[in-house]
Amino acid sequence: MKTRALRGLIILLLSVSPMAGQPALSQNLPSALQTPTKVTAPLVDTSHWKTYRNEKHGFEVKYPETWGVHMGSGIGPDIISLNSPLAVGQPNASLTLAIQRGQNPRKLSIEEWFTAQLQATKATPDSSGRVIIGGQPAMFMENTNSFGKNRDTFTLLHETSVLSLSYFRQAQFDQTCAAIVSSFRVVN
């Protein structure tokens, strides 16, 4: 259920076309959010993690060796889900990567695209800002809903496609999910 709701939120945000003539990001975000920060891996040893490599879109991320990778099917964005093992009575985590091809046809910067999406959807995230992942600019936002607090990080792939990395915040998995996001890198 959580995965479907998350996919719906991502698809809703990614499916709205940017509006023409939007103001620059610096006019919409508080000055404290205008300076990007590099997403650094928390104190998590990733040396034995597996690597998910997506040749089609030219990126990779690392994930824990006990987690699984599940590919979505059908039309729409390409969905990849990285999941912790399921155990009865134990919490589990899922980090979803969604690739929306051609979502940025005007080749806006990720900051301009993100601002346009927020304005088009009239969204007001609990928090948002600029970060650097894999050496490139990205935007993040956090929202709280009936499932909890969700963190989404958006970056561009090949100028016109948008990649989102999304997970529900859970204290026992936050460092692991942050380490997965910080391991993102473009490979071609």
HELIX and SHEET records of a PDB file:
HELIX    1   1 LYS A    2  SER A   15  1                                  14    
HELIX    2   2 LEU A   25  GLN A   27  5                                   3    
HELIX    3   3 SER A   31  LEU A   33  5                                   3    
HELIX    4   4 ILE A  110  THR A  121  1                                  12    
HELIX    5   5 ASP A  174  SER A  182  1                                   9    
SHEET    1   A 8 THR A  37  LYS A  38  0                                        
SHEET    2   A 8 SER A 127  ILE A 133  1                                        
SHEET    3   A 8 GLN A 136  ASN A 145 -1                                        
SHEET    4   A 8 GLY A 148  LEU A 157 -1                                        
SHEET    5   A 8 SER A 161  PHE A 168 -1                                        
SHEET    6   A 8 SER A  94  GLN A 100 -1                                        
SHEET    7   A 8 ASP A  78  ASN A  83 -1                                        
SHEET    8   A 8 GLY A  68  MET A  71 -1                                        
SHEET    1   B 3 LYS A  50  ASN A  54  0                                        
SHEET    2   B 3 PHE A  59  TYR A  63 -1                                        
SHEET    3   B 3 ARG A 185  VAL A 186 -1                                        
END                                                                             
